[in-house]
Amino acid sequence: MRSKYPIHTTLSAEAIKVLERYEKELGAKNVVLEKALLSMDRSHFKSKLDTHGMDNTIKRVCTGVPGLDESLEGGIPKGFAVIVTGPPGTGKTTFCMQFLMEGVRNNEKCIFFSFEEPMEQLVQYFMQFGWDVGKYIDDGYMDIFGMSMLTSEEIIEIIDAYKPDRVVFDSLNVFTAPDEFRTSGGWRALLRLLKSKKVTTLFITEKRHGIETKQFDEYDFLGDGIVFLDSIQTNEIDTTPTPVMAVQKMRATRIDRMHQPFRFTTTGIAKYRISNLPDRVLQERLARRAVEHKST
């Protein structure tokens, strides 16, 4: 006796039962299929996502930058992809290295991918701040890929095998153009992996404009957060630029978008210092810089 259903059918027994039930109720084949597929889709969704059993507590990852975590409700939400951006020479790489060192101090595995600096140079840069990166590499808590020519597929293989908690990419502008980044199948696969593994990731990008300019690129729209680093003149007498930082975006977090002065020390980026400059004056100078930028 022939089976009621062809041997090559891709439908499960459960799906066939759903089809039969709707066929008896509705009759028309197109309506049957539509209703049945909607029903199966709903049941699939419910089986994958139990909102009642979800933990509503957002786990946060410390940045290692004193003063910053307090303004982020305790740190960056775990698994977020954060864009660290700004003009050249504003401390983006230092910020990200400090983020990784905070991780290894907490026994978290970290990877640094650089697309423009050799590994030896990066290790020396780490050591300038007193960070014994060699020990962490030997202990298996840190890996550095300098002057990387890796493809996105190879990076996926490394992350899948190494299973890091934190990853830094420096910088995306060297690896891919902004408009290609969001549509690239390889990079989308990488982002899916980072999200599924809840790897907290910092992507360094370069800006040709300063912090006062409200102009964004495709990288910014991709990120769950944006940290902008820059340097501006805050004193009429002392013309030395002052490093400033602004958290321009951080999902699931109440943030203060004001520009905060900070400083560099022999141990990295130090706690935000109290500036004697009134906030009104700082904003006026930023506005003046924006006008100057547009006129050039």
PECORUR-V12572 format. One line per field, one symbol per residue. ss: DSSP state (A for helix, B for strand, O for the rest). psi: psi as a letter, one per 30 degrees, with the letter a starting at -180 (. if undefined). burial: b if it has 16 or more other C-alpha atoms within 10 Angstrom, else e. A space follows every 50 residues. Layout:
ss = ???
psi = ???
burial = ???
//
This chain:
ss = OOOOOOOOOOOOAAAAAAAAAAAAAAOOAAAAAAAAAAAAAAAAAAAAOO AAAOOOOOOBBOOOOOOOAAAAOOOBBOOOBBBBBBOOOOOAAAAAAAAA AAAAAOOOOBBBBBOOOOAAAAAAAAAAOOOOAAAAAAOOOBBBBOOOOO OAAAAAAAAAAAOOOBBBBBOAAAAOOAAAAOOOAAAAAAAAAAAAOOOB BBBBBBOOOOOOOOOOOAAAAAOOBBBBBBBBOOOOOOOOOBBBBBBBBB OOOOOOOOOBBOOBBOOBBOOOOOOOOOAAAAAAAAAAAAAAAAAO
psi = kkkekkfgkgkleeeeeeeeefeeefdkeeeeeeeeeeeeeeeeeeffjj ffgkjgkjkkkkffjkfeeefggfakkkgljkkjlllkgggeeeeeeeee eeeffghkkkkjjkgfkleeeeeeeeffggjieeeeeefgfkkkjlhkgk leeeeeeeeeefilekkkkjlfeeelkeffeffkeeeeeeeeeeeefhkk kkjklkkflaffkiklaeeefelflkjkklklkgkfejgkkkklkkjfkj lgkkljgkkkkllkafgaklkklkkfkkeeeeeeeeeeeeeeeef.
burial = eeeeeeeeeeeeeeeeebbeebbeeeeeeeebeebbeeeeeeeeeeeeee eeeeeeeeebbbbbbeebbeebebbbbbbbbbbbbbbeebbbbbbbbbbb bbbbeeebbbbbbbbeeebeebbebbeebebebeebbeeebbbbbbbbee ebeebbeebeebbbbbbbbbbbbebeebeebbeeebbeebbeebbeebbb bbbbbbbebbbbeeeeeebbebbbbbbbbbbbbbeeeeeeebbbbbbbbb eebebeeebbbbeeeeebbbebeeeeeeeeebeebbeebbeeeeee
//
